[in-house]
Amino acid sequence: MKRSLKSKYHLLIAILFGIIALQTTILLFAVAQAKDIVSLASDIHSIVIIFVFGIFVYIVVLYNYIPFKLHKAIADVQSLVERITGGNYQIDIDSSVYDQDKDFQSLIYALEKMLDIITRFDQAKADKIYEHHQRIQMLINLLPQSVLIIGANGDVVYCNNQLRKRFPVVSEMVNLGEVIWKSDYHSRVFAAILDALRYGNNIYDVVVEDLVYLDKVRINGSIVRNRKGISSGAVYVMDFSDHEK
């Protein structure tokens, strides 16, 4: 059975006391068996030298062994904590390594409980985010206007069904700046969007007209910014004329 760090420490101290007791016993025996003062002094001298050297070596070992084992145990726990704080929540913790060490066993159990809570929380959060994402998508697809969500570099993040029907070339796999439009009207529509995105401007009721078919589209859009105020994309709503619909 493995011993805990505390029990190992107590055992090593007990062994040290045992060595001292053995030295005392041998000294008393030497005194009792001595025939003359010269031989007694010689025996005591030899016994003291041997045991002092042995005790010194033992204390040196004891002095380094306990901090080494303590440092190793703390380093193992620290490694687990660093992996958890680094985002690795799928750690297989072998709690049997600490099953005899009560000093660290409770901490390992607490880490296992924390990991279980974090994992369940992350799963619940992911489920809730997915649910809200589905609701927002359904809501956007129910709108009669065309809705476009793009990133700061012009990549399409999302577009609703109305926009997909009107512009089949637009999807989440394209960049608006790289699309070749079939008409000057469509080119000017998305040029207005890209210009607003490039300069980080919100646009309100910007009208782009088709000079050939006399159609028009009204564009409204807002820049999306992160917590630092840096633009990360934009959302645009395009209301096309009846002919385009």
Secondary structure in CASP SS format (residue, H / E / C, confidence):
PFRMAT SS
TARGET T0000
AUTHOR 0000-0000-0000
METHOD secondary structure of the structure
MODEL  1
M C 1.00
K C 1.00
R C 1.00
S C 1.00
L H 1.00
K H 1.00
S H 1.00
K H 1.00
Y H 1.00
H H 1.00
L H 1.00
L H 1.00
I H 1.00
A H 1.00
I H 1.00
L H 1.00
F H 1.00
G H 1.00
I H 1.00
I H 1.00
A H 1.00
L H 1.00
Q H 1.00
T H 1.00
T H 1.00
I H 1.00
L H 1.00
L H 1.00
F H 1.00
A H 1.00
V H 1.00
A H 1.00
Q H 1.00
A C 1.00
K C 1.00
D C 1.00
I H 1.00
V H 1.00
S H 1.00
L H 1.00
A H 1.00
S H 1.00
D H 1.00
I H 1.00
H H 1.00
S H 1.00
I H 1.00
V H 1.00
I H 1.00
I H 1.00
F H 1.00
V H 1.00
F H 1.00
G H 1.00
I H 1.00
F H 1.00
V H 1.00
Y H 1.00
I H 1.00
V H 1.00
V H 1.00
L H 1.00
Y H 1.00
N H 1.00
Y H 1.00
I H 1.00
P H 1.00
F H 1.00
K H 1.00
L H 1.00
H H 1.00
K H 1.00
A H 1.00
I H 1.00
A H 1.00
D H 1.00
V H 1.00
Q H 1.00
S H 1.00
L H 1.00
V H 1.00
E H 1.00
R H 1.00
I H 1.00
T H 1.00
G C 1.00
G C 1.00
N C 1.00
Y C 1.00
Q C 1.00
I C 1.00
D C 1.00
I C 1.00
D C 1.00
S H 1.00
S H 1.00
V H 1.00
Y H 1.00
D C 1.00
Q C 1.00
D C 1.00
K H 1.00
D H 1.00
F H 1.00
Q H 1.00
S H 1.00
L H 1.00
I H 1.00
Y H 1.00
A H 1.00
L H 1.00
E H 1.00
K H 1.00
M H 1.00
L H 1.00
D H 1.00
I H 1.00
I H 1.00
T H 1.00
R H 1.00
F H 1.00
D H 1.00
Q H 1.00
A H 1.00
K H 1.00
A H 1.00
D H 1.00
K H 1.00
I H 1.00
Y H 1.00
E H 1.00
H H 1.00
H H 1.00
Q H 1.00
R H 1.00
I H 1.00
Q H 1.00
M H 1.00
L H 1.00
I H 1.00
N H 1.00
L H 1.00
L C 1.00
P C 1.00
Q C 1.00
S E 1.00
V E 1.00
L E 1.00
I E 1.00
I E 1.00
G E 1.00
A C 1.00
N C 1.00
G C 1.00
D E 1.00
V E 1.00
V E 1.00
Y E 1.00
C E 1.00
N C 1.00
N H 1.00
Q H 1.00
L H 1.00
R H 1.00
K H 1.00
R H 1.00
F C 1.00
P C 1.00
V C 1.00
V C 1.00
S C 1.00
E C 1.00
M C 1.00
V C 1.00
N E 1.00
L H 1.00
G H 1.00
E H 1.00
V C 1.00
I C 1.00
W C 1.00
K C 1.00
S C 1.00
D H 1.00
Y H 1.00
H H 1.00
S H 1.00
R H 1.00
V H 1.00
F H 1.00
A H 1.00
A H 1.00
I H 1.00
L H 1.00
D H 1.00
A H 1.00
L H 1.00
R H 1.00
Y H 1.00
G C 1.00
N C 1.00
N C 1.00
I E 1.00
Y E 1.00
D E 1.00
V E 1.00
V E 1.00
V E 1.00
E E 1.00
D C 1.00
L C 1.00
V C 1.00
Y C 1.00
L C 1.00
D C 1.00
K E 1.00
V E 1.00
R E 1.00
I E 1.00
N E 1.00
G E 1.00
S E 1.00
I E 1.00
V E 1.00
R E 1.00
N C 1.00
R C 1.00
K C 1.00
G C 1.00
I C 1.00
S E 1.00
S E 1.00
G E 1.00
A E 1.00
V E 1.00
Y E 1.00
V E 1.00
M E 1.00
D E 1.00
F E 1.00
S C 1.00
D C 1.00
H C 1.00
E C 1.00
K C 1.00
END
